[in-house]
Amino acid sequence: MSEDLKTPQKNEEFLRRLTPYLERHWDDQRCHVCGGEQFTHDDKLWYMAELQNRTVNLGGPVMPLVAIICASCGTTNLINALVTGLIDQDSDSSETV
């Protein structure tokens, strides 16, 4: 059953699914800008839209992203939500697998 990641009640489920991915793939869990070791995240999915000829192609493909934010300096890392498994490639970007 699909679950909406945008609601605050789903924060635990979001973390439960995101944490193992980060532990497997993020070896040096320090900020590359300030060296900070504390991070936060937004439990919403964001997207990056395709840019064509200096305009956003609103009908084109989008990339769903998870924002991981350094608590010290605010540097934001964007991680593809499809690759993490938080959402299914064929689903709406607001739904999990």
CYANA upper distance limits for C-alpha pairs under 8 A (distance plus 0.5 A):
  1 MET  CA     97 VAL  CA      8.19
  2 SER  CA     95 GLU  CA      6.16
  2 SER  CA     96 THR  CA      5.94
  2 SER  CA     97 VAL  CA      6.62
  3 GLU  CA     10 LYS  CA      8.31
  3 GLU  CA     95 GLU  CA      6.03
  3 GLU  CA     96 THR  CA      6.11
  4 ASP  CA     10 LYS  CA      7.72
  4 ASP  CA     94 SER  CA      6.20
  4 ASP  CA     95 GLU  CA      5.52
  4 ASP  CA     96 THR  CA      7.32
  5 LEU  CA     10 LYS  CA      6.22
  5 LEU  CA     11 ASN  CA      7.84
  5 LEU  CA     14 PHE  CA      7.14
  5 LEU  CA     43 ASP  CA      7.18
  5 LEU  CA     44 LYS  CA      6.69
  5 LEU  CA     45 LEU  CA      7.90
  5 LEU  CA     94 SER  CA      6.52
  5 LEU  CA     95 GLU  CA      6.84
  5 LEU  CA     96 THR  CA      7.55
  6 LYS  CA     10 LYS  CA      7.80
  6 LYS  CA     43 ASP  CA      6.99
  6 LYS  CA     44 LYS  CA      5.44
  6 LYS  CA     45 LEU  CA      7.72
  6 LYS  CA     94 SER  CA      7.27
  7 THR  CA     11 ASN  CA      7.96
  7 THR  CA     44 LYS  CA      8.47
  8 PRO  CA     43 ASP  CA      7.87
 10 LYS  CA     14 PHE  CA      6.56
 10 LYS  CA     43 ASP  CA      8.46
 11 ASN  CA     15 LEU  CA      6.68
 11 ASN  CA     43 ASP  CA      6.42
 12 GLU  CA     16 ARG  CA      6.49
 13 GLU  CA     17 ARG  CA      6.74
 14 PHE  CA     18 LEU  CA      6.55
 14 PHE  CA     43 ASP  CA      7.13
 14 PHE  CA     86 LEU  CA      8.11
 15 LEU  CA     19 THR  CA      6.09
 16 ARG  CA     20 PRO  CA      7.88
 17 ARG  CA     21 TYR  CA      7.83
 17 ARG  CA     85 GLY  CA      8.37
 17 ARG  CA     86 LEU  CA      7.06
 18 LEU  CA     22 LEU  CA      6.91
 18 LEU  CA     84 THR  CA      7.43
 18 LEU  CA     86 LEU  CA      7.48
 19 THR  CA     23 GLU  CA      6.62
 20 PRO  CA     24 ARG  CA      6.68
 21 TYR  CA     25 HIS  CA      6.65
 21 TYR  CA     84 THR  CA      6.58
 22 LEU  CA     26 TRP  CA      5.75
 23 GLU  CA     27 ASP  CA      7.69
 29 GLN  CA     37 GLU  CA      6.87
 30 ARG  CA     35 GLY  CA      5.73
 30 ARG  CA     36 GLY  CA      5.95
 30 ARG  CA     37 GLU  CA      5.22
 30 ARG  CA     38 GLN  CA      8.26
 31 CYS  CA     35 GLY  CA      5.10
 31 CYS  CA     36 GLY  CA      5.57
 31 CYS  CA     37 GLU  CA      6.90
 31 CYS  CA     70 CYS  CA      6.87
 31 CYS  CA     75 THR  CA      8.01
 33 VAL  CA     73 CYS  CA      8.36
 33 VAL  CA     75 THR  CA      7.64
 34 CYS  CA     72 SER  CA      8.06
 34 CYS  CA     73 CYS  CA      7.19
 36 GLY  CA     70 CYS  CA      7.29
 36 GLY  CA     71 ALA  CA      8.02
 36 GLY  CA     72 SER  CA      6.55
 36 GLY  CA     73 CYS  CA      8.34
 37 GLU  CA     70 CYS  CA      8.09
 38 GLN  CA     70 CYS  CA      6.66
 38 GLN  CA     71 ALA  CA      6.03
 38 GLN  CA     72 SER  CA      7.66
 39 PHE  CA     68 ILE  CA      7.11
 39 PHE  CA     69 ILE  CA      5.91
 39 PHE  CA     70 CYS  CA      5.04
 39 PHE  CA     71 ALA  CA      5.56
 40 THR  CA     68 ILE  CA      6.46
 40 THR  CA     69 ILE  CA      5.70
 40 THR  CA     70 CYS  CA      6.95
 40 THR  CA     71 ALA  CA      6.70
 41 HIS  CA     66 VAL  CA      8.20
 41 HIS  CA     67 ALA  CA      6.25
 41 HIS  CA     68 ILE  CA      5.17
 41 HIS  CA     69 ILE  CA      6.22
 42 ASP  CA     66 VAL  CA      7.86
 42 ASP  CA     67 ALA  CA      6.56
 42 ASP  CA     68 ILE  CA      7.69
 43 ASP  CA     66 VAL  CA      8.32
 44 LYS  CA     66 VAL  CA      7.71
 45 LEU  CA     64 PRO  CA      6.72
 45 LEU  CA     65 LEU  CA      6.06
 45 LEU  CA     66 VAL  CA      5.90
 45 LEU  CA     67 ALA  CA      8.15
 45 LEU  CA     81 ALA  CA      8.13
 45 LEU  CA     93 SER  CA      7.87
 45 LEU  CA     94 SER  CA      7.38
 46 TRP  CA     64 PRO  CA      6.11
 46 TRP  CA     65 LEU  CA      5.44
 46 TRP  CA     66 VAL  CA      6.83
 46 TRP  CA     67 ALA  CA      8.02
 47 TYR  CA     62 VAL  CA      6.60
 47 TYR  CA     63 MET  CA      5.70
 47 TYR  CA     64 PRO  CA      4.90
 47 TYR  CA     65 LEU  CA      5.95
 48 MET  CA     62 VAL  CA      6.09
 48 MET  CA     63 MET  CA      5.65
 48 MET  CA     64 PRO  CA      7.22
 48 MET  CA     65 LEU  CA      7.93
 49 ALA  CA     56 VAL  CA      6.97
 49 ALA  CA     57 ASN  CA      7.28
 49 ALA  CA     58 LEU  CA      7.49
 49 ALA  CA     60 GLY  CA      7.78
 49 ALA  CA     61 PRO  CA      7.03
 49 ALA  CA     62 VAL  CA      5.10
 49 ALA  CA     63 MET  CA      7.08
 50 GLU  CA     56 VAL  CA      6.45
 50 GLU  CA     57 ASN  CA      6.08
 50 GLU  CA     58 LEU  CA      8.19
 50 GLU  CA     60 GLY  CA      6.86
 50 GLU  CA     61 PRO  CA      6.74
 50 GLU  CA     62 VAL  CA      6.83
 51 LEU  CA     55 THR  CA      6.03
 51 LEU  CA     56 VAL  CA      5.07
 51 LEU  CA     57 ASN  CA      6.33
 52 GLN  CA     56 VAL  CA      6.69
 52 GLN  CA     57 ASN  CA      6.77
 63 MET  CA     80 ASN  CA      7.42
 64 PRO  CA     80 ASN  CA      6.47
 64 PRO  CA     81 ALA  CA      5.99
 64 PRO  CA     82 LEU  CA      7.43
 64 PRO  CA     93 SER  CA      6.75
 65 LEU  CA     78 LEU  CA      6.30
 65 LEU  CA     79 ILE  CA      5.82
 65 LEU  CA     80 ASN  CA      5.13
 65 LEU  CA     81 ALA  CA      5.54
 66 VAL  CA     78 LEU  CA      6.06
 66 VAL  CA     79 ILE  CA      5.61
 66 VAL  CA     80 ASN  CA      6.88
 66 VAL  CA     81 ALA  CA      6.39
 67 ALA  CA     76 THR  CA      6.75
 67 ALA  CA     77 ASN  CA      6.24
 67 ALA  CA     78 LEU  CA      5.31
 67 ALA  CA     79 ILE  CA      7.06
 68 ILE  CA     76 THR  CA      6.14
 68 ILE  CA     77 ASN  CA      5.59
 68 ILE  CA     78 LEU  CA      6.92
 68 ILE  CA     79 ILE  CA      8.18
 69 ILE  CA     74 GLY  CA      6.14
 69 ILE  CA     75 THR  CA      6.23
 69 ILE  CA     76 THR  CA      4.94
 69 ILE  CA     77 ASN  CA      6.82
 70 CYS  CA     74 GLY  CA      5.31
 70 CYS  CA     75 THR  CA      5.82
 70 CYS  CA     76 THR  CA      6.96
 79 ILE  CA     84 THR  CA      8.24
 80 ASN  CA     84 THR  CA      7.07
 81 ALA  CA     85 GLY  CA      6.79
 81 ALA  CA     86 LEU  CA      5.95
 81 ALA  CA     87 ILE  CA      6.64
 82 LEU  CA     86 LEU  CA      6.83
 82 LEU  CA     87 ILE  CA      6.01
 82 LEU  CA     88 ASP  CA      6.80
 82 LEU  CA     89 GLN  CA      6.44
 85 GLY  CA     96 THR  CA      8.41
 85 GLY  CA     97 VAL  CA      7.71
 86 LEU  CA     96 THR  CA      5.88
 86 LEU  CA     97 VAL  CA      7.08
 87 ILE  CA     91 SER  CA      7.38
 87 ILE  CA     93 SER  CA      7.11
 87 ILE  CA     94 SER  CA      8.16
 87 ILE  CA     95 GLU  CA      6.41
 87 ILE  CA     96 THR  CA      4.60
 87 ILE  CA     97 VAL  CA      5.46
 88 ASP  CA     95 GLU  CA      8.18
 88 ASP  CA     96 THR  CA      6.74
 88 ASP  CA     97 VAL  CA      5.23
 91 SER  CA     95 GLU  CA      7.00
 91 SER  CA     96 THR  CA      8.23
 91 SER  CA     97 VAL  CA      8.06
